[in-house]
Amino acid sequence: MGARRISAIVYVVITVGIVAFQVALAAGMPWGAYAMGGASPGAFPPALRVAALVQAALLAVCALVVLARAGVALASWARASRVAIWFVVALSSVSLVLNVITPSGGERAVWAPVAALMLASSLVVAITSRSSQPT
C-alpha cells in the first residue's frame, strides 16, 4: 500500500472521529470548551449546534474528495478531485492555524496535533502522483 493510500485512510479515520465529535456537539454533548475557540463551554446553543452540523457535513465531503483523489473510492469524482483536493489542503491549513492560535488551551492541545496530521495527510494525497488516475 502506497503513501497516498495510507495518507487517505489516515485522513478519513481522523475525519470520521471529528464528524462524530461535531454530531455529538450538535446533539448537546457538553464539550463546547473543545470547539470553536472554547467560547461556549458546556452544551452549544442552537446556532452553534447548526454550525457543528455544517462542519460535520463539510468534513465528510472533504473525506470523500481525499478518497477519490487517492483512488480508493468514488472513481467518478477523480477528475474533479484534482482541484478539490487543494480546497481540502487549504481548509486543513486554515484549521491548523486556527487551532494553534485558539485561546482555548484544551482545544489547542487536542485539535492542533489532529489538524497538523490532517494537513500532512491531505498534502501527501495532493502531491503524490498516481499514473492510473485521469489527468
C-alpha positions as CSV (number, residue, x, y, z in Angstrom):
1,M,0.0,0.0,0.0
2,G,1.5,3.3,-1.1
3,A,1.9,6.6,0.8
4,R,-1.1,8.2,-1.0
5,R,-3.5,5.4,0.0
6,I,-2.2,5.3,3.6
7,S,-2.5,9.0,3.9
8,A,-6.0,8.9,2.6
9,I,-7.0,6.3,5.1
10,V,-5.4,8.3,7.9
11,Y,-7.3,11.4,6.8
12,V,-10.6,9.6,6.6
13,V,-10.2,7.8,10.0
14,I,-9.4,11.1,11.7
15,T,-12.3,12.8,9.9
16,V,-14.8,10.1,11.0
17,G,-13.8,10.9,14.6
18,I,-14.2,14.6,14.1
19,V,-17.5,14.2,12.4
20,A,-18.7,12.1,15.3
21,F,-17.5,14.8,17.7
22,Q,-19.3,17.5,15.8
23,V,-22.5,15.5,15.7
24,A,-22.2,14.9,19.4
25,L,-21.8,18.7,19.9
26,A,-24.9,19.2,17.8
27,A,-26.8,16.7,19.9
28,G,-26.0,18.6,23.1
29,M,-22.8,17.0,24.5
30,P,-21.2,19.5,26.9
31,W,-17.8,19.6,25.0
32,G,-18.0,23.2,23.9
33,A,-14.8,24.1,25.6
34,Y,-13.0,22.0,23.0
35,A,-14.6,23.6,19.9
36,M,-14.9,26.9,18.2
37,G,-12.4,28.7,20.4
38,G,-13.9,27.4,23.6
39,A,-16.3,30.4,23.6
40,S,-19.3,28.3,24.6
41,P,-18.2,25.8,27.3
42,G,-20.7,23.1,28.0
43,A,-23.5,22.4,25.6
44,F,-23.7,24.5,22.5
45,P,-26.6,26.9,21.9
46,P,-28.8,26.2,18.9
47,A,-26.9,28.4,16.4
48,L,-23.6,26.6,17.3
49,R,-25.3,23.2,17.0
50,V,-26.2,24.1,13.5
51,A,-22.7,25.2,12.8
52,A,-21.4,21.9,14.2
53,L,-23.6,20.0,11.7
54,V,-22.4,22.2,8.8
55,Q,-18.8,21.5,9.8
56,A,-19.5,17.8,10.0
57,A,-21.0,17.8,6.5
58,L,-18.1,19.8,5.1
59,L,-15.6,17.4,6.7
60,A,-17.5,14.4,5.3
61,V,-17.3,15.9,1.8
62,C,-13.6,16.6,2.3
63,A,-13.0,12.9,3.2
64,L,-14.8,11.8,0.1
65,V,-12.6,14.1,-2.0
66,V,-9.5,12.7,-0.4
67,L,-10.7,9.1,-1.0
68,A,-11.4,10.0,-4.7
69,R,-8.1,11.7,-5.2
70,A,-6.3,8.7,-3.7
71,G,-8.1,6.3,-6.0
72,V,-9.7,4.5,-3.0
73,A,-13.3,5.2,-3.8
74,L,-15.6,7.4,-6.0
75,A,-13.9,6.9,-9.3
76,S,-16.4,9.2,-10.9
77,W,-15.0,12.1,-8.7
78,A,-11.4,11.5,-9.9
79,R,-11.3,14.4,-12.4
80,A,-12.9,16.9,-10.0
81,S,-10.8,15.8,-7.2
82,R,-7.7,17.1,-8.9
83,V,-8.8,20.6,-8.0
84,A,-11.0,19.8,-5.0
85,I,-8.0,18.2,-3.1
86,W,-6.4,21.7,-3.0
87,F,-9.5,23.0,-1.3
88,V,-9.1,20.3,1.3
89,V,-5.4,21.2,1.8
90,A,-6.3,24.9,2.2
91,L,-9.1,24.1,4.6
92,S,-6.7,21.9,6.6
93,S,-4.1,24.7,6.6
94,V,-6.7,27.2,8.0
95,S,-7.8,24.6,10.5
96,L,-4.3,24.1,11.8
97,V,-3.7,27.9,12.1
98,L,-7.0,28.4,14.0
99,N,-6.3,25.5,16.3
100,V,-2.8,26.8,17.1
101,I,-4.0,30.3,17.9
102,T,-7.2,29.5,19.7
103,P,-7.5,30.9,23.2
104,S,-8.8,27.6,24.4
105,G,-5.8,25.6,25.9
106,G,-7.8,22.4,25.7
107,E,-8.8,22.9,22.1
108,R,-5.2,23.7,21.2
109,A,-3.8,20.6,23.0
110,V,-6.3,18.3,21.4
111,W,-7.0,19.7,17.9
112,A,-3.8,21.3,16.8
113,P,-2.0,18.0,16.5
114,V,-5.0,16.5,14.8
115,A,-5.2,19.4,12.4
116,A,-1.5,19.0,11.6
117,L,-1.9,15.3,10.8
118,M,-4.9,16.1,8.6
119,L,-2.9,18.8,6.7
120,A,0.1,16.4,6.3
121,S,-2.1,13.5,5.1
122,S,-4.1,15.7,2.7
123,L,-1.0,17.2,1.3
124,V,0.5,13.8,0.6
125,V,-2.6,12.8,-1.3
126,A,-2.5,16.1,-3.2
127,I,1.2,16.0,-4.3
128,T,1.8,12.3,-4.9
129,S,1.3,11.1,-8.4
130,R,-1.0,8.3,-9.4
131,S,-0.4,7.2,-13.0
132,S,-3.8,5.3,-13.2
133,Q,-5.8,8.4,-12.3
134,P,-7.2,10.6,-15.1
135,T,-5.5,13.9,-15.6
